Amino acid sequence: MNLPNGVVARTSTIPHADHASSSVLVEHAEYAQELVAVIDHPSMKIRYLNPAGRQLLGFAATADLSSLDWTDCLPTRTVPTLLYEIIPALQHGGMWRGESSLWLREAAVERPVEMWVIGSSPDAEGRSALLFSATDHTERRNLTESLAYEQQLIRSLLDSVPDNIYFKDVNSRFIRVSKNMATWMGLSGPADIEGKTDFDFFATEHAQRAFDDEQRIILTRKALINVEEKEVWPDGHVTWVSTSKMPLLAKDGSIMGTFGISRDITARKEAELKLAVTQKELLEASRLAGMAEIASGVLHNIGNALNSVNTSVSLLAEQVGKSRLGNLAKATQMIEQNQANLTEFLANDTRGKQLPGYLIQLSGVLSAEREAFQKEIELLRRNLEHIKEIVAMQQNYASVSHITEDARPEELIDEALRISEASLSRHGISVKKIFDPVPLVNVSRHKVLQILVNLIRNAKHAMDDTGRSDKDMTITLRLSPEGRVQFIVTDNGVGIPKENLAKIYTFGFTTRKNGHGFGLHSSANTAKELGGSLHTASDGPGKGATFTLELPASKSAAR
């Protein structure tokens, strides 16, 4: 460190040291905490160096310093300034004070000091004494350099970080801000914001909210972390930041104000808004798709029932066409024609003699026809009732919980078979039932019937597509190891390729030429709603398939 020119001030001079003055100087200097040295001029020999000075310069207490010049105790670069600038200014008395350095010869290092130099007037031979005093400033210099380093770090942070950093006093006035924050606020530099408040830049509502938050922090000493703030600017445009605010503490722990860091999240919030709009649109699209799916399911289930209705109607039409009821009309007409001599006609006429027996025989035939008609009409009634229940169930789907009941699994299967009876009979399907003892199931009856009718109908189609004459369907009831009731429908139809097993419950997936892909998808969803599941197994094409509907047993133990 150079020895800069100090201010030279007149002071009491130190005469060329005599014995008395030297004794007084030594007496005081021996106990001083700072370096005290008396240097002869112009020889620059060390006349006296106190114990504190010896310690500071690294000399032993008994070391002989008579051969040393004072310049040996100074960094080389500082010597010219001392010899040619400072000392000449002190030739007639005066004082110099400034920052300097000492040279520690043994350690070969510099030590920063604050130095005082007092000159005295020369004697007749031109000799004088210089009084040097120095205080070690190593710690202070280290602190100064450390502070400067930390200030540089803070300055680099405030100048480079892409976030908004700010410090405020207890009145919420800006003390210091980052460079990015000044740019964010449309200012040329951080100095333009210092001393101002949020009210100078934002709309009143946001500024007041920020002020209240900061005053609360000052009062409670509780920080706000990662709070999302909506910033409304005077021109009406809106930005969003994620901000954390904390109390700013003085060295003694008292509150100086607040400081915080804010990150611009406007792009994220705008994206979230767009995402929310998109999600709303997707929900609406999903709702419409769901309605379409429900409608498809309704149509499919109604279609199954209508197939049975159509079969029953066809059978009724066929039976009506073959009915012997027309013969009864002919017999009645014959009686009317011979009403005047009916007794003679029945006793003597060949046709009349045969008429009573024929009427008896016709009565039996018509009675059989009546029973067949009643059977088909009952099937029609059941299927129409099933259609009615399907429609009612879908109408109440969104708002009413379906009524459940404890039902016997075997009765559910028998009812599903009755609904499908005409179709199974017409297609030559033989049905075998294997019922193990199983508990009741607590279900919505018509939902289970929808599933079973779908499974029976699919099995019928799978067997029809083989073209084989032996079409065998087996329906099994049993209890799973987990205590759940299993309804198992097995057919000897076309089978299912392995790659399709995972797809058959997908909405719209079908392998049938005229299929829609609604039935199994709807059935799987309904099984799930009932707390159960629907599974499929097949050994491959041509090897049939097995569908297993599994439902939880009722909590009621009664059968």
Salt bridges, closest charged atoms under 4 A:
ASP40 OD1 - ARG47 NH2 2.49
ASP69 OD1 - LYS45 NZ 3.05
GLU99 OE1 - HIS137 ND1 3.63
GLU99 OE2 - ARG140 NH2 2.63
GLU110 OE2 - ARG77 NH1 2.44
GLU114 OE2 - ARG97 NH2 2.72
GLU114 OE1 - HIS137 NE2 3.67
ASP123 OD2 - HIS16 NE2 3.69
ASP123 OD2 - ARG127 NE 3.45
GLU125 OE1 - ARG127 NH2 3.18
ASP136 OD2 - ARG111 NE 3.98
ASP163 OD2 - ARG263 NH2 2.76
ASP169 OD2 - ARG173 NE 3.06
ASP198 OD2 - LYS168 NZ 2.71
GLU205 OE2 - ARG209 NH1 3.95
ASP213 OD1 - ARG216 NH1 2.99
GLU214 OE2 - LYS168 NZ 2.69
GLU214 OE2 - LYS245 NZ 3.50
GLU228 OE2 - ARG268 NH2 2.18
GLU228 OE1 - LYS269 NZ 3.02
GLU229 OE2 - LYS245 NZ 3.40
ASP235 OD1 - HIS237 ND1 2.55
GLU272 OE2 - ARG268 NE 3.17
GLU272 OE1 - LYS269 NZ 3.53
GLU284 OE2 - ARG287 NH2 2.75
GLU293 OE2 - HIS521 NE2 2.12
GLU318 OE2 - LYS322 NZ 3.21
ASP349 OD1 - ARG351 NE 3.73
GLU378 OE2 - ARG381 NH2 2.77
GLU378 OE2 - ARG382 NE 3.38
GLU389 OE1 - HIS446 NE2 3.97
GLU405 OE2 - ARG445 NE 3.50
GLU410 OE2 - ARG559 NH2 2.81
GLU411 OE2 - ARG408 NE 3.87
ASP414 OD1 - LYS433 NZ 2.75
GLU415 OE1 - ARG445 NH1 3.18
GLU421 OE2 - LYS375 NZ 3.63
ASP464 OD2 - HIS427 ND1 2.84
ASP464 OD1 - LYS471 NZ 2.88
ASP470 OD1 - ARG468 NE 3.01
GLU529 OE1 - LYS447 NZ 2.75
GLU550 OE2 - ARG484 NE 3.01
